[in-house]
Amino acid sequence: FGYVPSLAGLVVVGIGVERLVSSRPFGLAPRVLASGACVVALAAAVPACWAVAADWRDDEAFSRALLRDDPGHVRALTRLGRHLVVAALSDRDVATALPVTAENRPVITARLASAAARTEEAVRLLERARSLPDGRRSAIVHWRLGDAYLALRAPRDAAAEDSYRRVLDSKLVRVGARRVPWSR
């Protein structure tokens, strides 16, 4: 959102650099001043770009950045919850695929602990999303929460079934030109 408006700022900075170079302060040649100005601009811009790009690196970083700004962002909560469940299931798959040996035992334990922690965090995030007004009527929040309940170390089957039932209650479908709840 800042790229296009910042182009006007680049023109203003360029005009300032041109005036600085053409006035020859300190008796320096224009080429030396221009090179120095370019180095200073790059030195300031590159770290700023990397700092912003860190939030856009992947879905998890992007969702966490959104949640830092708005802790009630339902889509970010849902997206992060799903990401954590998928990562937890991947950790669990890796742990169960490894042969149980003395060398693998610490890796297996670490992967299973990581899977449990990620799934519990996903459940907390998705329950928070469900508690928000937009999350209460969102089919995707209930669907992801049901998946998270089933991915727990001790699956919460009744809670998952209730979440999936709410998916059907809140899911809208098209009937002609109208959108009505699936249950109707």
ABEGO torsion letter per residue (X at the ends): XAAAAAAAAAAAAAAAAAAAAAAGBGGBBAAAAAAAAAAAAAAAAAAAAAAAAAAAABAAAAAAAAAAABAABAAAAAAAAAAAAAAAAAAAAAAAABBBBAAAAAAAAAAAAAAAAAAAAAAAAAAAAAABAAAAABAAAAAAAAAAAAABABBBAAAAAAAAAAAAAABBBBBEABBBBAAX
